[in-house]
Amino acid sequence: MKHGGAVVKHGGAVVKHGGAVVKHGGAVVRAVVRS
């Protein structure tokens, strides 16, 4: 799943957004997405 040119992996995996690595395990992640 590509989002804003970043690779987003779901299912308690590592999420890369805007060159930043966000780790979430079944929790709610609050991220600021700048288009």
BASE-151339 format. One line per field, with one value per residue (C-alpha): residue in one letter; x, y, z. Coordinates in nm, 4 decimals, decimal comma. Example, Ala and Ser with C-alpha at 12.3 -4.5 7.8 and 13.67 -1.06 7.14 Angstrom:
<drendos>
aa <- (a|s)
x <- (1,2300|1,3670)
y <- (-0,4500|-0,1060)
z <- (0,7800|0,7140)
</drendos>
This chain:
<drendos>
aa <- (m|k|h|g|g|a|v|v|k|h|g|g|a|v|v|k|h|g|g|a|v|v|k|h|g|g|a|v|v|r|a|v|v|r|s)
x <- (0,0000|0,1605|0,0671|0,2258|0,5194|0,5820|0,5563|0,2892|0,2724|-0,0215|-0,0690|0,1593|0,4426|0,6676|0,4981|0,7074|0,5427|0,7183|1,0542|0,9664|0,9361|0,6291|0,5894|0,2412|0,1091|-0,2688|-0,2792|-0,4134|-0,1419|-0,1763|0,0269|0,0215|-0,0006|0,1096|0,0041)
y <- (0,0000|0,3222|0,6457|0,9749|0,7924|0,6148|0,2468|0,1755|-0,1688|-0,2558|-0,5382|-0,4263|-0,3561|-0,0592|0,2318|0,4758|0,8133|1,1159|0,9521|0,8947|0,5505|0,4970|0,1741|0,0767|-0,2504|-0,2550|0,0965|0,4249|0,6267|1,0040|1,1379|1,4702|1,4132|1,7064|1,6731)
z <- (0,0000|-0,1161|0,0573|-0,0404|-0,1929|0,1368|0,2185|0,4780|0,6360|0,8587|1,1070|1,3898|1,1468|1,0827|0,9108|0,7114|0,6595|0,5166|0,5761|0,9409|1,0968|1,3132|1,5082|1,6214|1,7569|1,7362|1,8804|1,7501|1,5804|1,5603|1,2716|1,0934|0,7211|0,5098|0,1476)
</drendos>
